[in-house]
C-alpha cells in the first residue's frame, strides 16, 4: 500500500560496488558508480546557481504516523528522506546500487555473504559516530515484526553480523538473495539510543541532511539543516517545514499564493494546468511508479471462486480510469510490473484486457454473487473516483458493489492486518524494485501471509525461486519472473488496474529537488532561487 497522494485528487561504487553490482545485476552494472552528490535532479531544473539559506515550505496531505516509520506509507517516505540514510541508493532508472553510507562492497561468489566498507566521517544528529554496530542495529530492528517493515523477511535472512571493524560489516546470509540491494537501499540507519522515542514521534535521529526539530500532530513538522552533514557544504537550505493541508484545493491555493513551495496532493487535472502556468512546474516521480489495484479477500465465500475474480478483472475499464482519473499519467496493466522492470512482459500484461463477454460468460457458470463490499481510503478523491468507476463496470455484468469509504489510518491497519471483508481498492509500490521483493515482502503480495488470505504452494515456490536467485536480472531471472507472473495471473487475488506516475507540484523557484525509488524526498541539493 502506498498512502501518499502525489498528484491524486484529495478530499479532505568503485571496485567493491562494481563487483557486487555485477554479481547481483549482471554486466550492465559495471558502469562507474556515482556519488550521492552527483545524482540526477528532478523537477525540470534549469541552470540556476545554488543559493544558500532559506526555508522550504512543503504542503503534505497526510500527517506522519511515527509507528509506521518503516512501512513506506503515508508521509513516512518524505520524513525518511530528510532525516535518515541507507547504505546504498538506486538511481531512478536502474537497479544498480550506488554508494551512500557504504563506500563499497564485495559479494561472495556463492552469494551468501557480503562485506561492506562504511564511511568513517558520518555522525548521527546527536553527535555520535556512525559505525558497523549501527548497521547491525538497523537491520535487526527492521527485521523485528513489531515495526511491520515490508522487507522484514529479507532482513531476517541475515544470519550473522561481523562488526569487529567499526568501519566494515560482513553480513552472512542463509541463502543468495536476488533482492539484497533492495534491502540495503530501503533500511534507514536508525539511532539505537533514541529508538524508544522513534515510535512515539518524540525523537527522529538519523544521519541525514536535516534533523528533526518539532512536530504538532495533524499540523506541522519542522526540520533544520544538519550542520555536521558528511557531504561538504550541503544541504543548501536552512530549514524545511511540512504543513499538513488535507484538502487538495487548499494545497493548490497555498502554492499559487506563495504560502508553500511544494505540494504533494494537487490533483492530476490541476497539475496539467500548473504545467502550463508561468511560475509553476509539475514534477513526475520517474522511476518511483505506483500501481492501482483491487484486492480480494479469498476467504469470502463468493470471492473464493477464481472465476468471479476473473470476471471482475475482465470487467474493469482500465483505460477509462487511467484517462479520466490519472489524466493519462500512467498505463493499464494486468500485472504489477512497470515497463522498466525485468519482469515486464507485454503478452502477459494484456491477459485481462477489458472483455465484457468473457466476464459474463464466467459469471454464467456461478450462482449470482451477493453484494460485494469495496473498501477504499477517504484520503484521496482519486480512490473514490476509481472505486465509482469499478462499481459501474461491475454493475454492467450484474455484480452489485457497496462502496465502503474508511479513514486512512483505519485503511492501513486493515491492509496490514488482512481485515478487509470483501474487495478493497488502493495502490502499491515495490514493483519498481527487484521483482522478488514484491512477492516476499509487500503486504498485498506476500506469498506466505498477505492481505487476501491467499494461500498457494505453487505461488510460494515461484516466489522463493525468484528470491533465491544470485542475480536480480538476466535470462534466469526473467524466466523466474515469468513463472511468478503466471502465478499472479492464475491466482488473481489482486486485480491490477494501472501503473501511475506520482506527481508533485512546485514553484519554479525550487531547484535541485530529488527523490528515491520509494518516493523518499531528497532536499540535499535543493535550493530556492
C-alpha positions in Angstrom: 0.0 0.0 0.0 1.1 3.5 -0.7 -1.0 6.1 1.1 0.7 9.1 -0.3 -1.1 11.4 -2.7 1.4 12.7 -5.2 -0.9 14.2 -7.8 -4.1 12.4 -6.6 -7.3 14.1 -6.1 -7.7 14.8 -2.4 -10.7 15.1 -0.3 -10.1 16.2 3.0 30.7 2.4 -6.1 34.5 1.8 -7.3 35.6 -1.5 -7.2 33.8 -3.3 -4.5 30.5 -1.8 -5.5 31.1 -2.8 -9.1 31.8 -6.4 -8.2 28.7 -6.6 -6.1 26.6 -5.0 -8.7 27.9 -7.4 -11.3 27.1 -10.4 -9.1 23.6 -9.2 -8.5 22.6 -7.5 -11.7 25.0 -8.7 -14.4 27.4 -7.0 -16.7 25.4 -3.8 -17.2 26.0 -2.9 -13.6 29.7 -2.4 -14.3 29.2 1.2 -15.3 31.0 3.6 -13.0 29.3 4.3 -9.7 28.4 7.9 -9.0 28.4 9.6 -5.6 25.2 10.6 -3.8 26.1 14.2 -4.5 26.0 13.8 -8.3 22.6 12.1 -8.6 20.4 13.5 -11.3 18.0 16.1 -10.1 14.3 16.1 -10.9 11.7 18.8 -11.5 12.8 20.3 -14.7 15.6 22.4 -13.2 17.4 25.0 -15.3 20.9 26.1 -14.8 20.2 28.3 -11.8 23.1 28.8 -9.5 22.7 27.4 -6.0 21.7 29.8 -3.3 22.4 29.1 0.4 19.8 29.6 3.1 16.1 29.9 3.3 13.1 27.8 4.4 11.4 25.4 2.1 7.7 25.1 2.8 6.1 21.8 1.8 2.4 21.1 1.8 1.7 17.5 2.6 -1.7 15.8 2.5 -1.2 13.4 5.5 0.4 13.7 8.9 3.3 11.4 9.9 2.3 8.3 11.8 5.5 7.7 13.7 4.8 4.0 14.4 4.7 3.4 10.7 8.1 4.9 10.0 9.4 1.7 8.4 6.3 0.9 6.3 6.8 3.3 3.3 3.2 4.5 3.8 1.7 8.0 4.2 4.1 10.8 4.8 6.9 8.5 6.1 8.9 8.5 2.8 9.0 12.3 2.9 10.4 12.2 6.5 12.8 9.3 6.0 14.3 11.1 3.0 15.1 14.2 5.1 16.3 12.6 8.4 17.7 9.1 7.6 20.0 7.5 5.1 20.6 3.9 3.9 23.7 2.0 3.0 23.2 2.3 -0.8 20.8 4.1 -3.1 19.4 3.1 -6.5 19.2 5.8 -9.2 15.8 6.5 -10.7 16.2 4.4 -13.8 18.3 1.4 -12.9 18.5 -1.3 -10.3 22.2 -0.6 -9.9 23.1 0.4 -6.3 25.3 3.4 -5.7 27.4 4.2 -2.6 25.8 6.1 0.2 26.8 5.2 3.8 28.5 2.2 2.4 31.5 3.3 0.3 32.0 -0.1 -1.5 31.1 -3.7 -1.1 32.1 -7.2 -2.2 29.6 -10.0 -2.6 30.9 -13.6 -2.1 30.9 -15.8 -5.2 28.2 -18.1 -3.6 26.0 -15.1 -2.8 25.8 -16.0 0.9 27.8 -13.1 2.4 28.6 -9.5 1.6 31.3 -7.3 3.1 30.5 -3.5 3.1 33.1 -0.8 3.7 31.5 2.1 5.6 32.1 5.8 5.6 34.2 6.9 8.6 33.1 10.6 8.5 29.4 10.2 9.4 27.7 11.3 12.6 24.2 11.0 13.9 22.4 14.2 14.7 23.2 13.6 18.3 26.9 13.9 17.5 27.6 10.1 18.0 29.8 8.5 15.3 28.2 6.1 12.8 29.7 2.6 13.0 29.1 -1.0 11.9 27.2 -1.6 15.1 24.6 0.9 13.9 24.1 -1.1 10.7 23.6 -4.3 12.7 21.1 -2.5 14.9 19.2 -1.0 12.0 18.9 -4.4 10.2 17.9 -6.3 13.3 15.3 -3.6 14.1 13.9 -3.7 10.6 13.5 -7.5 10.9 11.5 -7.1 14.1 7.8 -7.9 13.3 6.7 -5.1 15.7 7.7 -2.5 13.1 5.7 -4.1 10.3 8.5 -3.4 7.8 7.7 -4.9 4.4 11.2 -6.4 3.7 11.5 -7.9 7.1 11.7 -11.5 5.7 14.8 -10.4 3.6 16.3 -8.8 6.7 15.6 -12.0 8.7 17.7 -13.9 6.1 20.8 -12.3 7.6 22.1 -14.9 10.0 25.3 -13.3 11.3 26.9 -9.9 11.6 30.6 -9.3 11.9 31.2 -5.8 13.3 34.8 -6.3 14.5 35.8 -3.3 12.4 33.8 -0.2 13.2 34.0 0.8 9.6 33.3 -2.5 7.9 30.5 -5.0 8.3 30.2 -8.5 7.0 26.7 -10.0 6.6 26.2 -13.7 6.4 23.0 -14.8 4.6 21.0 -18.0 4.8 20.8 -18.1 1.0 21.5 -16.0 -2.0 19.1 -13.0 -2.2 18.2 -11.5 -5.5 16.8 -8.5 -3.7 19.7 -8.0 -1.2 20.3 -4.5 -2.5 16.6 -3.6 -2.3 17.0 -4.2 1.4 20.2 -2.2 1.7 18.6 0.6 -0.3 15.5 0.6 1.9 16.6 0.2 5.5 17.2 3.5 7.2 20.1 3.6 9.6 18.4 4.2 13.0 19.8 5.5 16.2 19.9 2.9 19.0 20.0 5.5 21.7 16.6 7.1 20.8 14.8 4.1 19.3 12.1 4.1 22.1 11.2 7.6 21.2 11.1 7.0 17.5 7.7 5.2 17.5 6.1 8.0 19.5 7.5 10.7 17.2 9.3 12.4 20.1 12.7 11.9 18.5 13.8 11.1 15.0 17.5 10.8 14.9 19.4 9.8 11.8 22.5 10.8 9.8 20.6 12.6 7.0 20.9 16.2 5.7 18.2 17.5 8.0 17.5 17.0 11.7 14.1 16.8 13.3 13.1 19.8 15.3 9.4 19.6 16.2 6.0 18.2 15.4 2.5 19.5 16.0 0.2 16.5 15.2 -2.0 17.0 12.2 -0.5 20.4 11.6 3.3 20.8 11.2 6.7 19.1 11.1 9.9 21.1 11.2 13.4 20.1 10.2 16.6 22.1 10.2 19.9 21.8 8.4 22.3 19.3 9.8 25.5 21.4 10.3 27.7 18.3 10.6 26.5 16.6 7.4 29.1 14.4 5.8 28.7 15.8 2.3 30.7 19.1 2.3 28.6 22.3 2.0 25.3 20.5 2.0 22.4 21.0 2.3 21.8 24.5 0.9 18.5 25.0 2.7 18.5 26.1 6.4 15.1 24.7 7.1 12.2 22.5 5.8 8.7 22.9 7.1 5.9 20.4 6.4 2.4 21.9 6.7 -0.4 19.3 6.8 -3.0 20.5 4.3 -5.6 17.8 3.8 -7.6 19.4 1.0 -6.2 19.3 -2.5 -7.8 22.7 -3.4 -6.4 24.3 -0.3 -2.9 22.9 -1.3 -3.3 24.4 -4.8 -4.3 27.8 -3.4 -1.4 27.7 -0.9 1.0 27.0 -3.8 -0.4 29.7 -6.0 -0.3 32.3 -3.3 3.3 31.5 -2.3 2.4 30.1 1.1 4.2 26.8 0.2 6.9 26.0 -2.4 6.0 22.3 -3.0 2.7 20.3 -2.8 2.1 16.6 -2.7 -1.7 16.4 -3.1 -2.5 18.5 -6.2 -4.9 16.7 -8.5 -3.7 15.4 -11.8 -6.0 17.8 -13.6 -4.7 20.8 -11.7 -1.1 19.6 -12.3 -1.9 19.6 -16.0 -2.9 23.3 -15.8 0.0 24.2 -13.5 2.5 22.8 -16.0 1.2 25.4 -18.5 1.3 28.3 -16.0 4.3 30.6 -15.7 6.0 30.3 -12.3 5.0 26.7 -11.6 6.0 23.2 -12.6 4.9 19.6 -12.3 7.4 17.1 -11.1 6.8 13.4 -12.2 8.5 11.0 -9.9 10.1 9.0 -12.6 11.3 5.6 -11.5 9.0 5.6 -8.5 5.9 4.3 -10.1 2.8 3.3 -8.2 0.2 0.7 -9.2 -3.6 1.0 -8.5 -5.3 -2.3 -7.9 -8.4 -4.1 -6.5 -7.7 -6.6 -3.8 -10.0 -9.6 -2.9 -10.4 -11.4 0.4 -10.5 -15.0 -0.9 -12.0 -16.2 2.3 -15.2 -14.6 1.3 -17.4 -17.4 0.0 -18.2 -15.8 -3.3 -14.7 -14.4 -3.9 -13.1 -17.7 -3.1 -14.0 -18.8 -6.6 -11.3 -17.5 -9.0 -13.9 -17.3 -11.8 -15.6 -14.5 -10.0 -12.3 -12.7 -9.6 -11.6 -13.3 -13.3 -15.0 -11.8 -14.2 -14.1 -8.7 -12.2 -10.7 -8.4 -13.9 -12.3 -8.6 -17.4 -15.0 -6.1 -16.5 -12.8 -3.2 -15.2 -12.3 -0.4 -17.7 -8.6 0.3 -17.1 -8.2 2.7 -20.0 -11.0 4.9 -18.7 -9.5 5.0 -15.2 -6.1 6.0 -16.5 -7.5 8.6 -18.8 -10.1 10.2 -16.5 -8.7 9.8 -13.0 -5.0 10.0 -13.7 -5.3 12.2 -16.8 -3.1 9.9 -18.9 -0.2 9.8 -16.4 0.1 6.1 -16.5 -0.9 3.0 -18.4 -3.2 -0.1 -18.0 -1.7 -3.3 -16.6 -2.8 -6.8 -15.7 0.3 -7.4 -13.7 2.1 -5.2 -11.2 5.3 -4.6 -13.1 6.1 -1.2 -14.7 7.6 -1.1 -18.1 11.2 -0.7 -16.8 11.0 -3.9 -14.7 12.9 -7.0 -15.8 9.6 -8.8 -15.1 7.5 -6.7 -17.6 6.0 -8.9 -20.4 3.7 -7.3 -23.0 1.8 -10.5 -23.7 1.2 -11.5 -20.1 0.3 -7.9 -19.3 -2.6 -7.9 -21.7 -4.2 -11.1 -20.1 -7.2 -9.3 -18.6 -7.9 -6.6 -21.1 -11.5 -5.5 -20.9 -13.8 -8.1 -22.3 -17.4 -7.9 -21.0 -18.5 -11.0 -23.0 -15.8 -13.1 -21.2 -16.8 -11.6 -17.9 -20.5 -12.5 -18.4 -19.6 -16.0 -19.6 -17.6 -16.7 -16.4 -20.5 -15.4 -14.3 -23.0 -17.6 -16.1 -21.1 -20.6 -14.5 -21.6 -19.3 -11.0 -24.5 -18.6 -8.6 -25.4 -14.9 -8.5 -22.9 -13.3 -6.2 -24.1 -11.3 -3.2 -23.5 -7.6 -2.9 -19.7 -7.2 -2.5 -18.2 -4.5 -0.2 -15.4 -2.4 -1.8 -13.3 -0.6 0.8 -11.2 2.5 0.0 -9.4 5.2 1.9 -11.2 8.6 2.2 -7.8 10.3 2.0 -8.0 10.8 -1.8 -10.8 11.6 -4.1 -9.0 9.6 -6.8 -9.6 6.4 -4.8 -13.2 7.3 -4.6 -13.4 8.2 -8.3 -11.7 4.9 -9.2 -14.0 3.0 -6.9 -17.0 4.5 -8.5 -15.9 3.5 -12.0 -15.2 0.0 -10.8 -18.6 -0.1 -9.2 -20.2 1.0 -12.5 -18.1 -1.5 -14.5 -19.2 -4.4 -12.3 -22.8 -3.3 -12.5 -22.6 -3.8 -16.3 -22.1 -7.5 -15.8 -24.6 -7.9 -12.9 -22.3 -7.6 -9.9 -23.6 -5.3 -7.2 -20.9 -3.4 -5.2 -21.3 -1.4 -2.0 -18.7 1.3 -1.6 -17.2 1.4 1.9 -15.0 4.5 2.5 -12.9 4.5 5.6 -10.4 6.9 7.2 -6.8 6.4 6.0 -5.3 5.2 9.3 -8.0 2.6 9.6 -7.4 1.5 6.0 -3.7 0.9 6.6 -4.5 -1.2 9.7 -7.0 -3.2 7.7 -4.4 -3.7 4.9 -1.6 -4.8 7.3 -3.9 -6.9 9.4 -5.7 -8.5 6.4 -9.1 -7.4 7.7 -11.0 -6.3 4.5 -14.4 -8.1 4.3 -14.5 -8.4 0.5 -12.9 -6.1 -2.1 -10.7 -3.2 -1.5 -9.0 -0.5 -3.7 -5.7 1.3 -3.2 -2.3 1.4 -4.7 1.0 -0.3 -4.0 4.7 0.3 -4.7 7.7 -2.0 -4.6 7.1 -3.3 -8.2 9.8 -0.9 -9.4 12.4 -2.7 -7.4 13.8 -6.3 -8.0 10.6 -8.3 -8.7 11.1 -10.9 -5.9 10.7 -8.1 -3.3 7.1 -7.8 -4.1 6.2 -11.4 -3.6 8.2 -12.0 -0.4 7.6 -8.6 1.2 4.7 -6.3 0.2 1.6 -6.7 2.4 -0.8 -7.4 -0.5 1.6 -9.8 -2.3 3.5 -11.7 0.4 3.3 -15.4 -0.7 3.2 -16.6 2.9 1.0 -14.0 4.5 -1.0 -11.5 2.5 -3.9 -9.2 2.8 -6.1 -11.5 0.7 -5.6 -14.6 2.8 -4.5 -16.3 -0.4 -2.5 -19.5 0.0 -0.9 -21.4 -2.8 2.2 -23.8 -2.6 2.8 -23.0 -6.3 2.9 -19.3 -5.6 5.2 -19.8 -2.6 7.5 -21.9 -4.8 7.6 -19.4 -7.6 8.3 -16.5 -5.1 11.1 -18.4 -3.4 12.6 -19.4 -6.7 12.8 -15.8 -7.8 14.0 -14.6 -4.3 16.9 -17.1 -4.0 18.5 -16.3 -7.4 22.0 -14.9 -7.2 21.1 -12.2 -9.7 18.1 -9.9 -10.0 18.3 -9.6 -13.8 19.4 -11.8 -16.7 17.9 -14.7 -18.5 17.5 -17.0 -15.5 15.8 -14.1 -13.5 13.5 -13.3 -16.4 12.4 -16.9 -16.6 11.7 -17.0 -12.9 9.7 -13.7 -13.1 7.6 -15.2 -15.9 6.7 -18.1 -13.6 5.9 -15.7 -10.8 3.7 -13.6 -13.1 1.8 -16.7 -14.2 1.0 -17.5 -10.6 -0.3 -13.9 -10.1 -2.5 -14.2 -13.2 -3.8 -17.6 -12.3 -4.4 -16.9 -8.6 -5.7 -13.4 -9.3 -6.2 -12.5 -5.6 -5.1 -9.0 -6.7 -6.5 -7.4 -9.8 -4.2 -4.7 -11.2 -5.7 -1.7 -12.8 -2.8 0.6 -13.9 0.6 2.0 -13.3 0.5 5.7 -12.4 3.2 8.3 -12.2 3.1 10.1 -8.9 3.5 13.9 -9.3 4.5 16.8 -7.2 3.7 20.5 -7.9 6.1 23.3 -7.2 7.1 26.9 -7.8 9.8 27.3 -10.4 11.8 28.9 -7.5 12.5 25.4 -6.3 15.6 23.7 -7.8 17.5 20.5 -7.2 14.6 18.6 -5.7 15.1 14.8 -6.0 13.6 11.5 -4.8 14.4 7.8 -4.4 12.7 4.8 -6.0 10.5 4.6 -2.9 9.5 8.3 -3.2 11.6 9.5 -0.3 12.1 13.2 -0.8 15.7 14.4 -1.1 16.5 18.0 -0.4 20.2 17.7 -0.1 20.8 19.6 -3.4 17.6 21.7 -3.2 17.6 25.5 -3.1 15.3 28.4 -3.7 16.2 31.0 -6.3 
